[in-house]
């Protein structure tokens, strides 16, 4: 019983040593991956800064400038749309008033024609 316990203890000690070795290896791999990630991130950041500087030097718009331009164009479009809609409303009101005037003139012409007919029948 004591021999089997010692044997099991030795087996567990070997297993523990193997797991600790795997853990140390995994930590080393993690540290290496983290270092590679940091290095790649730094290279990417430098490349992005260099690209932005080149765009700026060439006069190409940056993303911020493009957004500002888009917002300005959007505001201008909304103003134009609003002015166009107001113009349409004014035009519709004008057409309504003109239609009303035409109806008034038609009625007045009808009345005058009626009076003319009555005047021309009187001498008869």
Beta strands, then each sheet from edge to edge (+ up, - down):
end
